[in-house]
Amino acid sequence: MENNKISVGLDIGTTKIVAMIGRKNEYGKAEILGIGKSKSLGVHRGVVNNITQTIQSIQQAVQEAEAEAGLKIEDVTVGIAGQHIRSLQHSDYITRANSEVVIDEEDIDRLINQVHKLVMLPGEEIIHVLPQEYKIDGQAEIKEPIGMYGGRLEANFHVVVGQVSSIRNIGRCVKSSGLELEGITLEPLASANAVLSQEEKEAGVALIDIGGGTTDLAVFKDGIIRHTAVIPFGGNVVTEDIKEGCSIIEKQAELLKIKFGSAWPGENKDNEIVSIPGLRGREPKEITLKNLSKIIHARVVEIIEQVYVEIKNYGHEEQKKKLIAGIVLTGGGSQLKHLKQLVEYITGMDTRIGYPNEHLAGDSDDDIASPLFATAVGLVMDGLKRQERRRVEKEVEQMEHVAEEHSEDNMTHEEDIIQQPKKERKSFLDKLTERVKDFLDNAE
């Protein structure tokens, strides 16, 4: 099998690191060939704080995936999240020299590059600039300005900002693990791609990805991403609370949460009790499930309320911005019993649990279609898309080359030249990836 057809997603999380190898099957769905996961030790709230440990964990996950797929991994698409990510709305405009000329790619690039000049806080860098709607000479709500005429082109942008040092550290971990950085993607966007349907994105939906260290939010409406946020709490703080509240060790707290935990205290009877073996020669501890779910409930409510504040910040309460498809929960934390009911109760919005099977091949393993792997599946899909884009670009270059040769025998083959595939604009992530790559190459 050719290696250029496969793509590898690397999800560097707070709890686990997942390497996933996939390719497109003949139906255009993603087929997962191998998956490896390891415990993530050097990451806190989505940010790398111990490079050596992170490298070890990455290598372990990658080796597992390679063994399962029988392939060698070279390039990876990696996700960034973490508490340093924030987003803002910004509008900007350019004045065109000649309004009688059709608006083209270059005008849009000029407008987008202008947004890149925004002054950020020290140490911050723009990760994504996502155009929302355009306005031409004051005419609003234009989705695709290319091909139109006008003097003043303006747009609203969704700008995602993150800390340079955190992004570079991730790049460094990947590089030191002996891998090439093929692309960088914002994790909430990756999870959204894996879990949401196009209809949901049109109708308006909030994706909440509850990870170990952070909870990511991505809001879509009319098919466009409208808001992203990273809340610096996740499943790990729930485990911490159980550990403190019941005076037990972390491993026991995590097991309790997974096996018996519930986000809705009313569910448990008072007499349901779990006995936990004591530490070396001590008495076992008895914990009522009612208490357990009270502890979980308190913390989960806090997380959901913070997410709901972000959904309101986006403007969900305005009629035009209403999220008709409600909320989709994904990530490992979404597997908590009765969480769906609690979220519906707090937000009053329809809620479902999101499994990343939207674009997976039909015969995929059930394990892979677990919410735990939403981000990894999304990163694999992202890598596949990127490769597709590169293939198109190569074709365009070849065609341009042919076109130049043709232009000598003038006019005869004009129609061949006209039907060139359109070159897609480089996304910001590609530019960011290049910047991180340059930085790493120069640093060595």
C-alpha positions as CSV (number, residue, x, y, z in Angstrom):
1,M,0.0,0.0,0.0
2,E,1.4,3.4,-0.9
3,N,2.3,5.5,2.1
4,N,1.0,8.7,0.7
5,K,-2.6,7.5,1.0
6,I,-2.5,7.0,4.7
7,S,-2.8,9.7,7.3
8,V,-1.9,9.6,11.0
9,G,-3.7,11.5,13.7
10,L,-1.9,12.2,17.0
11,D,-4.1,13.4,19.8
12,I,-1.8,14.6,22.7
13,G,-4.3,14.7,25.5
14,T,-4.0,15.3,29.3
15,T,-5.0,11.7,30.1
16,K,-4.0,9.7,27.1
17,I,-2.0,10.0,23.9
18,V,-3.6,8.4,20.9
19,A,-2.0,7.6,17.5
20,M,-4.4,6.5,14.8
21,I,-3.6,5.4,11.3
22,G,-6.3,5.7,8.6
23,R,-6.9,5.8,4.9
24,K,-9.8,6.6,2.6
25,N,-11.6,3.5,1.3
26,E,-13.3,3.4,-2.1
27,Y,-16.5,4.9,-0.7
28,G,-14.6,8.0,0.6
29,K,-15.0,6.9,4.2
30,A,-12.1,6.7,6.7
31,E,-10.9,3.3,7.4
32,I,-8.8,2.9,10.6
33,L,-5.9,0.6,10.1
34,G,-4.2,0.8,13.5
35,I,-4.5,2.5,16.8
36,G,-2.2,2.9,19.8
37,K,-2.7,4.6,23.1
38,S,-0.5,5.4,26.0
39,K,-0.9,7.1,29.3
40,S,-0.1,10.8,29.0
41,L,2.2,11.9,31.8
42,G,3.7,15.1,30.6
43,V,0.6,17.1,29.8
44,H,-1.5,19.2,32.2
45,R,-4.8,20.8,31.1
46,G,-3.9,20.3,27.4
47,V,-0.5,21.9,27.7
48,V,2.8,20.1,27.6
49,N,4.7,20.6,30.9
50,N,7.2,17.7,30.6
51,I,8.7,17.2,27.2
52,T,10.7,14.0,28.0
53,Q,7.7,12.2,29.3
54,T,5.5,13.3,26.5
55,I,8.0,12.1,23.9
56,Q,8.1,8.7,25.6
57,S,4.3,8.5,25.6
58,I,4.1,9.6,21.9
59,Q,6.6,6.9,20.9
60,Q,4.8,4.2,22.8
61,A,1.4,5.1,21.2
62,V,3.0,5.3,17.8
63,Q,4.8,1.9,18.1
64,E,1.5,0.3,19.2
65,A,-0.3,1.8,16.1
66,E,2.5,0.8,13.8
67,A,2.5,-2.8,15.1
68,E,-1.3,-3.1,14.6
69,A,-1.2,-1.6,11.1
70,G,2.1,-3.2,10.0
71,L,3.2,0.2,8.7
72,K,5.9,2.7,9.5
73,I,4.6,6.1,10.6
74,E,6.5,9.2,9.3
75,D,4.1,12.2,9.3
76,V,1.4,13.0,11.8
77,T,-1.4,15.6,12.0
78,V,-1.4,16.8,15.6
79,G,-4.1,18.6,17.6
80,I,-3.7,21.6,19.8
81,A,-6.0,22.5,22.6
82,G,-5.3,23.6,26.2
83,Q,-6.2,26.4,28.5
84,H,-4.3,29.0,26.5
85,I,-6.6,28.9,23.5
86,R,-9.1,31.8,23.2
87,S,-11.1,33.2,20.4
88,L,-12.4,36.6,19.4
89,Q,-14.6,38.1,16.7
90,H,-13.0,40.7,14.5
91,S,-14.1,42.6,11.4
92,D,-11.8,44.1,8.8
93,Y,-11.9,45.6,5.4
94,I,-9.8,46.4,2.3
95,T,-10.3,49.0,-0.3
96,R,-9.7,47.7,-3.8
97,A,-7.8,49.8,-6.4
98,N,-10.3,49.1,-9.2
99,S,-13.9,48.1,-8.5
100,E,-14.4,47.2,-12.1
101,V,-12.2,44.1,-11.7
102,V,-13.7,40.9,-10.3
103,I,-12.8,40.0,-6.7
104,D,-10.4,37.1,-6.7
105,E,-8.4,34.9,-4.3
106,E,-5.7,37.5,-3.9
107,D,-8.2,40.1,-2.5
108,I,-9.3,37.6,0.1
109,D,-5.7,36.7,0.9
110,R,-5.0,40.4,1.4
111,L,-7.9,40.8,3.7
112,I,-7.0,37.7,5.7
113,N,-3.3,38.8,6.0
114,Q,-4.5,42.1,7.4
115,V,-6.2,40.2,10.2
116,H,-3.0,38.4,10.9
117,K,-1.4,41.8,11.7
118,L,-3.8,42.2,14.7
119,V,-1.7,42.9,17.8
120,M,-2.1,40.1,20.3
121,L,-1.0,39.8,23.9
122,P,2.8,39.1,24.3
123,G,3.5,35.5,23.5
124,E,0.3,34.9,21.7
125,E,-0.1,33.9,18.1
126,I,-3.1,33.6,15.7
127,I,-3.8,30.0,15.0
128,H,-6.9,30.2,12.8
129,V,-8.6,33.1,11.0
130,L,-12.0,31.8,9.9
131,P,-14.0,34.2,7.6
132,Q,-17.7,34.2,8.5
133,E,-19.7,36.4,6.1
134,Y,-18.4,39.0,3.7
135,K,-19.8,42.4,2.8
136,I,-19.2,44.1,-0.5
137,D,-19.8,47.9,-0.7
138,G,-22.1,47.6,2.3
139,Q,-24.1,44.7,0.9
140,A,-24.2,42.1,3.7
141,E,-24.5,38.4,4.1
142,I,-22.3,37.3,1.1
143,K,-21.1,33.8,1.5
144,E,-18.7,33.6,-1.5
145,P,-17.3,37.0,-2.7
146,I,-15.1,35.6,-5.5
147,G,-16.4,36.6,-8.9
148,M,-18.3,39.7,-7.6
149,Y,-17.5,43.3,-8.3
150,G,-17.0,46.0,-5.6
151,G,-14.6,48.6,-4.1
152,R,-14.8,47.8,-0.4
153,L,-14.5,44.2,0.7
154,E,-15.1,43.5,4.4
155,A,-15.6,40.4,6.5
156,N,-16.3,39.2,10.0
157,F,-13.7,36.8,11.2
158,H,-13.6,34.3,13.9
159,V,-10.0,34.5,15.2
160,V,-8.5,31.7,17.3
161,V,-5.5,32.7,19.4
162,G,-3.0,30.5,21.4
163,Q,0.3,30.7,23.1
164,V,3.4,30.4,20.8
165,S,5.4,28.5,23.3
166,S,2.8,25.8,23.9
167,I,2.4,25.3,20.2
168,R,6.2,25.1,19.7
169,N,6.5,22.6,22.6
170,I,4.1,20.3,20.9
171,G,6.0,20.6,17.6
172,R,9.2,19.9,19.5
173,C,7.8,16.7,21.1
174,V,6.6,15.4,17.7
175,K,9.9,16.1,16.1
176,S,12.0,14.6,18.9
177,S,9.8,11.5,18.7
178,G,11.3,11.0,15.2
179,L,8.1,12.2,13.4
180,E,7.4,14.9,10.9
181,L,4.7,17.4,11.6
182,E,2.3,17.2,8.7
183,G,-0.3,19.6,10.0
184,I,-1.7,21.3,13.1
185,T,-5.4,21.4,13.9
186,L,-7.5,22.9,16.6
187,E,-8.9,20.0,18.6
188,P,-12.5,21.2,18.9
189,L,-12.6,21.5,15.1
190,A,-11.1,18.0,14.7
191,S,-13.7,16.5,17.1
192,A,-16.5,18.4,15.3
193,N,-15.5,17.0,12.0
194,A,-15.6,13.5,13.3
195,V,-18.9,13.7,15.2
196,L,-21.2,16.3,13.6
197,S,-23.3,15.9,10.5
198,Q,-23.5,18.7,7.9
199,E,-27.2,19.2,8.7
200,E,-26.4,19.8,12.4
201,K,-23.8,22.4,11.4
202,E,-26.4,24.1,9.2
203,A,-29.1,24.1,11.8
204,G,-26.8,25.3,14.6
205,V,-25.1,23.1,17.1
206,A,-22.7,23.3,20.0
207,L,-20.1,20.5,20.3
208,I,-18.8,19.9,23.8
209,D,-15.8,17.7,24.0
210,I,-15.1,16.7,27.6
211,G,-11.5,15.6,27.8
212,G,-9.4,14.7,30.8
213,G,-7.8,18.2,31.4
214,T,-10.0,20.5,29.3
215,T,-13.5,20.8,27.9
216,D,-13.6,22.2,24.4
217,L,-16.5,23.9,22.8
218,A,-17.2,24.6,19.1
219,V,-20.3,26.3,17.9
220,F,-21.6,26.0,14.3
221,K,-24.4,27.8,12.6
222,D,-25.3,28.0,8.9
223,G,-22.5,25.5,8.3
224,I,-19.8,27.9,9.6
225,I,-17.8,27.8,12.8
226,R,-19.0,30.7,15.0
227,H,-17.3,30.3,18.3
228,T,-14.7,28.2,20.0
229,A,-13.6,28.1,23.6
230,V,-11.5,25.9,25.9
231,I,-12.5,25.6,29.5
232,P,-9.7,24.4,31.7
233,F,-11.6,21.7,33.5
234,G,-12.4,18.1,32.4
235,G,-12.9,14.6,33.7
236,N,-9.7,14.8,35.9
237,V,-11.1,17.4,38.3
238,V,-14.1,15.1,38.8
239,T,-11.7,12.3,39.8
240,E,-9.7,14.7,42.0
241,D,-12.9,15.6,43.8
242,I,-13.8,12.0,44.4
243,K,-10.3,11.3,45.7
244,E,-10.5,14.2,48.1
245,G,-14.1,13.7,49.1
246,C,-13.7,10.0,49.8
247,S,-10.1,10.0,51.0
248,I,-9.0,7.3,48.5
249,I,-6.2,7.1,45.9
250,E,-6.6,8.3,42.4
251,K,-6.7,4.9,40.7
252,Q,-9.7,4.0,43.0
253,A,-11.4,7.3,42.4
254,E,-11.1,6.9,38.6
255,L,-12.5,3.3,38.7
256,L,-15.4,4.5,41.0
257,K,-16.3,7.3,38.6
258,I,-16.3,5.0,35.5
259,K,-18.0,2.0,37.1
260,F,-20.5,3.5,39.5
261,G,-20.5,7.3,38.8
262,S,-23.6,9.2,37.8
263,A,-24.2,12.9,37.3
264,W,-27.7,12.7,38.8
265,P,-27.8,12.1,42.5
266,G,-31.6,11.3,42.6
267,E,-30.9,8.0,40.8
268,N,-29.2,6.2,43.7
269,K,-30.9,4.7,46.7
270,D,-29.4,5.5,50.1
271,N,-28.5,1.9,50.8
272,E,-26.3,1.4,47.7
273,I,-22.8,1.1,49.0
274,V,-19.4,0.2,47.5
275,S,-16.6,-1.1,49.6
276,I,-13.1,-0.1,48.6
277,P,-10.1,-2.1,49.8
278,G,-8.0,-0.1,52.4
279,L,-4.3,0.6,51.8
280,R,-2.0,-2.1,53.2
281,G,-3.5,-3.5,56.3
282,R,-6.1,-0.8,56.8
283,E,-9.9,-1.3,57.0
284,P,-11.8,-1.1,53.7
285,K,-13.8,2.1,53.2
286,E,-17.5,2.1,52.5
287,I,-18.9,4.8,50.2
288,T,-22.5,5.3,49.4
289,L,-23.3,5.8,45.7
290,K,-25.5,8.7,46.6
291,N,-22.5,10.6,48.0
292,L,-20.4,9.6,45.1
293,S,-22.9,11.0,42.6
294,K,-23.4,14.2,44.7
295,I,-19.6,14.9,44.4
296,I,-19.7,14.2,40.7
297,H,-22.8,16.3,40.2
298,A,-21.4,19.3,41.9
299,R,-18.4,19.5,39.7
300,V,-20.1,18.5,36.5
301,V,-22.7,21.2,37.0
302,E,-19.9,23.7,37.3
303,I,-18.3,22.6,34.0
304,I,-21.5,22.7,32.1
305,E,-22.5,26.1,33.5
306,Q,-19.2,27.5,32.2
307,V,-19.7,26.0,28.8
308,Y,-23.3,27.4,28.8
309,V,-21.9,30.9,29.5
310,E,-19.8,30.5,26.4
311,I,-22.8,29.3,24.3
312,K,-24.6,32.4,25.5
313,N,-21.6,34.6,24.7
314,Y,-21.9,33.4,21.1
315,G,-25.5,34.7,21.2
316,H,-27.6,31.5,21.3
317,E,-30.5,33.5,22.8
318,E,-31.0,35.7,19.7
319,Q,-33.6,34.2,17.4
320,K,-31.3,34.4,14.4
321,K,-28.5,32.6,16.2
322,K,-30.5,29.9,17.8
323,L,-28.8,26.5,17.9
324,I,-31.6,24.3,16.6
325,A,-29.7,21.0,16.8
326,G,-28.8,21.7,20.4
327,I,-25.8,20.2,22.0
328,V,-23.6,17.2,21.1
329,L,-21.4,15.8,23.9
330,T,-18.3,13.8,23.0
331,G,-14.9,13.0,24.5
332,G,-14.2,10.5,27.3
333,G,-16.1,12.6,29.9
334,S,-19.3,12.3,27.9
335,Q,-19.6,8.6,28.9
336,L,-20.7,9.6,32.5
337,K,-24.1,8.1,33.2
338,H,-27.1,10.5,33.1
339,L,-24.9,13.4,31.8
340,K,-27.2,13.9,28.8
341,Q,-30.2,14.5,31.1
342,L,-28.2,16.9,33.3
343,V,-27.0,18.9,30.4
344,E,-30.6,19.1,29.0
345,Y,-31.8,20.2,32.5
346,I,-29.2,23.0,32.9
347,T,-29.3,24.4,29.3
348,G,-32.8,23.5,28.2
349,M,-31.2,22.4,24.9
350,D,-31.6,19.0,23.0
351,T,-28.6,16.9,23.7
352,R,-27.1,13.7,22.2
353,I,-23.9,11.8,22.8
354,G,-21.6,12.1,19.7
355,Y,-19.8,9.0,18.4
356,P,-17.1,9.6,15.7
357,N,-18.8,7.3,13.2
358,E,-20.0,10.0,10.9
359,H,-17.2,9.4,8.4
360,L,-15.9,6.0,9.5
361,A,-16.1,2.9,7.2
362,G,-19.0,0.7,8.1
363,D,-17.0,-2.2,9.3
364,S,-15.0,-0.2,11.9
365,D,-14.4,-1.6,15.3
366,D,-16.9,-0.4,17.9
367,D,-14.0,0.6,20.2
368,I,-12.9,3.1,17.6
369,A,-16.3,4.7,17.3
370,S,-16.2,5.5,21.1
371,P,-16.4,9.2,22.1
372,L,-13.0,8.7,23.6
373,F,-11.5,8.7,20.1
374,A,-13.4,11.6,18.5
375,T,-10.4,13.9,18.4
376,A,-8.1,11.2,17.0
377,V,-10.6,10.3,14.2
378,G,-11.0,13.9,13.4
379,L,-7.3,14.4,13.1
380,V,-7.0,11.4,10.7
381,M,-9.7,12.9,8.5
382,D,-8.0,16.2,8.6
383,G,-4.8,14.7,7.4
384,L,-6.6,12.9,4.6
385,K,-8.2,16.2,3.5
386,R,-4.8,17.9,3.5
387,Q,-3.3,15.2,1.3
388,E,-6.2,15.6,-1.1
389,R,-5.5,19.3,-1.3
390,R,-1.8,18.7,-2.0
391,R,-2.7,16.3,-4.8
392,V,-5.0,19.0,-6.4
393,E,-2.2,21.6,-6.1
394,K,0.3,19.2,-7.8
395,E,-2.2,18.6,-10.6
396,V,-2.7,22.4,-11.0
397,E,1.1,22.9,-11.2
398,Q,1.4,20.2,-13.8
399,M,-1.4,21.7,-15.8
400,E,0.1,25.2,-15.6
401,H,3.3,23.7,-16.9
402,V,1.5,22.1,-19.7
403,A,-0.5,25.3,-20.3
404,E,2.8,27.2,-20.7
405,E,4.0,24.8,-23.3
406,H,0.7,25.0,-25.1
407,S,0.7,28.8,-25.2
408,E,3.4,28.6,-27.9
409,D,0.9,26.9,-30.4
410,N,-1.5,29.7,-29.2
411,M,-5.3,29.5,-29.0
412,T,-5.6,25.9,-30.3
413,H,-6.0,24.3,-27.0
414,E,-7.7,27.1,-25.1
415,E,-10.4,24.8,-23.7
416,D,-7.9,22.4,-22.2
417,I,-6.5,25.3,-20.2
418,I,-9.8,26.7,-19.0
419,Q,-10.8,23.5,-17.2
420,Q,-8.0,23.5,-14.6
421,P,-9.0,22.5,-11.1
422,K,-9.2,25.4,-8.8
423,K,-6.2,25.8,-6.5
424,E,-7.4,25.9,-2.9
425,R,-6.2,28.6,-0.6
426,K,-3.6,27.6,1.9
427,S,-5.4,27.3,5.2
428,F,-3.9,29.2,8.2
429,L,-3.1,25.9,9.8
430,D,-0.8,25.1,6.9
431,K,0.9,28.4,7.3
432,L,1.1,27.9,11.1
433,T,2.5,24.4,10.5
434,E,5.2,25.9,8.2
435,R,6.1,28.5,10.8
436,V,6.4,25.9,13.5
437,K,8.5,23.7,11.2
438,D,10.8,26.6,10.3
439,F,11.2,27.4,14.0
440,L,12.1,23.8,14.8
441,D,14.6,23.6,11.9
442,N,16.3,26.8,12.9
443,A,16.3,25.9,16.6
444,E,18.4,22.8,16.1
